[in-house]
């Protein structure tokens, strides 16, 4: 990969890059099938990604006609890499085995190791014979919707395809590596004003937040809507707040420290709740929720913005869903894409049906949605939320930070890129957007 990196750094043409040999092995972060049981008996928080995420050489898979090899300059940590690394709620090798049953190209994925990672920025180095819109030398970011174009269910909305998968989580050869294998329809232009690591951190969570709030497949936020956002400086929340502000809505953000309150205010969110100060106890014990605590949260929101939320942006899951259903206004929408604190959800259905609320499920984004979300990053309208950067060798520590909620926004990972700050092709746009806005999360984390 060194030769490829040197060519990229020297500004080699696409033609020159296409002539470089693809190495037979490359450096990657992976979990091992033989280690799936190592955390048995431990609580979730005790399972340590630093023990299960390894960095080493893996064999380069064969390229299918509709695929591209991308030389990965930078990647990012998503919560799904934490799930893979702690083998919860199930081992991701189950996904690889299922994909392995899909004939020749699927079979490549079923290996005793799983190269993880669902975000990447980099340079296309080779394309398969069926690829039309991208070519070697293109500077790209990768979104994680890995979908089969031969499934009729996917032709209205590709997230509806029966074998839709998340790349680097439900497929192998992900982005936390020096080389990635992706379908051509995962490729999008790299935002030219951002560094490799700033560009790499957006696609997964930015596209997810876009679908949840903006797309017709999500909550369809409109001007003036009040949107209540859990984890408002987290991976999803940092983009959700920006969409609400850009779309003329009123965000109410929840975070868990004074430092995050400051960050959220600097992002432009005026109505902020510090849950570590408010100390809501939605659950009296493991089985019983406390409606008076839901009411207290509702009152706090009204005191900040004068009304109940039109939309609740939900992802913590079991800990918060009862409260989320309660606080939404009559006719409001609770849009959910996850369940970090537990997926067996309980809420009081009377508050849902009597007040005609809707629970809307959402999952990643189709190509069009990811493209639209990326276009907003490219135009400098949505900013990256990169707060920390680790080298690939420290990927376990990076995942540990996310697992233990020690981070803000996104954590970037340098793969081929030897240092931070490289890859900026449009300094004029960068200056126009403003260094302060682009690096807000990075400066906050210190
Ligand atoms: P993240 O960066 O860890 O942020 C999550 C935020 O949730 C944290 O910053 C934390 O904020 C808040 N939080 C954690 N525990 C909480 C609790 N008990 N009560 C209230 N808030 C709590 O993760 P993320 O990238 O935003 O992802 C969040 C979840 O969505 C993960 O489970 C991830 O796997 C999932 N996800 C799903 C999709 C999809 O396509 N379906 C896409 C992306 C992510 P504070 O501590 O500041 O309150």
Boltz pocket constraint, residues with backbone or C-beta under 6 A from the ligand:
constraints:
  - pocket:
      binder: B
      contacts: [[A, 78], [A, 79], [A, 80], [A, 204], [A, 205], [A, 208], [A, 230], [A, 231], [A, 232], [A, 233], [A, 234], [A, 235], [A, 236], [A, 237], [A, 254], [A, 255], [A, 256], [A, 257], [A, 260], [A, 275], [A, 315], [A, 316], [A, 319], [A, 320], [A, 337], [A, 338], [A, 339], [A, 340], [A, 341], [A, 362], [A, 363], [A, 364], [A, 365], [A, 402], [A, 405], [A, 407], [A, 409]]
      max_distance: 6.0
